[in-house]
Amino acid sequence: MKAQASAEKNKLISPLSGLRRLIETNQIDAPSDDFLSDKSAVWSPHNKIINVTPGPAFGSDLVTQFSSTQTRGMRGPGAAEFFTAVRQEYATLVDMPKGGMPLFFNGSGTAATEAAAGAMRTPDEMNSDKIVLLTLEIGCFSNAMGNCVENLGRGVIRLKGELGEDLPFTQCRSVLEKDLADNPGGNIKMVMAPHNETGAGVTASIQTLRDLLDELKHPALLGIDGISSIGSLPLSMDKLGIDMLMGCSQKGMMASPGIGMITLSPKALKRVAECDQQMIEAGLKKSEHYLSLTKMIAAMETSALHTETPPNYAQLAVALDTIAIEGLGRVVERHADCSAIFRAAVKAGGFELVTKDINIASNSVTAIRAPKGYGETEIKEVLSIMYNKHAVEAAAVPGYPDMGWRLCATGGIQPQHALMASISFLKAADEAGLPIDSDKGLLAASHTYGEVVRYHRPLPGIDMYGR
């Protein structure tokens, strides 16, 4: 029989024991980040980072706790019914028109945008520069949408609005009117725009865009990027007349990255089939990419699974149930509450929003301008202080390194998280030497928090920590 290890040696208590041993014997130094080199940094094994970046969103512990990650047979008993039920629940969440179809696949919101942008090719596009798509861009992520269309070799007109403003409707009207005048029936097959531009903190007026298409009687489909608005903001495909809605699993839906989503209206389903048939008759349909909408539709109608995996569906099922338990109306209200805290803090502290009109300010992301004379260096320093000192992870404004920061409310963010993130931001900005009044900002954030915070009712059998 082996002798027991001596008491002086580290006992294997948990998987953390090896790390504990290295720290106790000074074999691991504090992080060597230049930012921390002159700080008195302490080891903190209990910090849970509050993530107020746009995504992957700060999720619900319930999604992690009750999601099965066990590999299941994709063709096993009841699998198709389960996959279909999850997609139909999602279709209800986005108020898909009757007769439409939700399509899921392995990927992301970007992959969903690519799938939509590559759809409805027809023979007359081949070897031509015919304009068939129109993109409306008001920030980094809608710019990426336009890039995606160009990279696919589609003929596109890209209308770029001002950062912090609504969609460029006047330019859009001119392009659509010219398209109808030059080409009876119109050549443009789809108008693509963001519902929520996370790069600018703007929620676009999709109803105005739908009304414009209807007024001009233009047959183009309306394709909307709902990646950062689904599960966070009011969004109804049916009421807004959206034909293609792009989404993903890791933002307002609170699941892990991995599933891209496109939800089609009946009109979009019909148009996709018609264009596909034209390609077949012209002998131009040789094979299909996995992002082909036709291929996805066929998969949904047969095996009910395209390229997704059961664990992704399990997480989405739990996320959809948490939204249903809380109530979609309350989910939307909670995002508004959190954003109200952010806006109160930054405005009272002396900052300005990137959004130029408060009426289109997003309730899923608050974009903040850096004070005049301060830029990328100070922006990064504030983010470093927030993360390394306050355990809050925020983000800069992508594509504009000197613009500022973003504090997001997507996913499971609660008012107490928004308050902590606001405190962190103001304290970090103060420490970085920005000319602000952090005390006024803190007071405003605290006051707004007191106005919006609610009593919580824990679920039966689950304690207040979600256990």
Secondary structure, 3 states (H helix, E strand, C coil): CCCCCCCCCCCCCCCCHHHHHHHHCCCCCCCCCHHHCCCCCCCCCCCCCEECCCCCCECCHHHHHCCCCCCCCCCCCCHHHHHHHHHHHHHHHCCCCCCCEEEEEEECHHHHHHHHHCCCCCHHHCCCCCCCEEEEECCHHHHHHHHHHHHCCCCEEEEECCCCCCCCHHHHHHHHHHHHHHCCCCCCCEEEEECEECCCCEECCHHHHHHHHHHHCCCCEEEEECCCCCCCCCCCHHHHCCCEEEEECCCCCCCCCEEEEEEECHHHHHHHHHHHHHHHHCCCCCCCCCCCHHHHHHHHHCCCCCCCCHHHHHHHHHHHHHHHHHCHHHHHHHHHHHHHHHHHHHHHCCCEECCCCHHHECCCEEEEECCCCCCHHHHHHHHHHHHHHHCEECEECCCCCCCEEEEECCECCCHHHHHHHHHHHHHHHHHCCCCCCHHHHHHHHHHHHHHHCCCCCCCCCCCCCCC
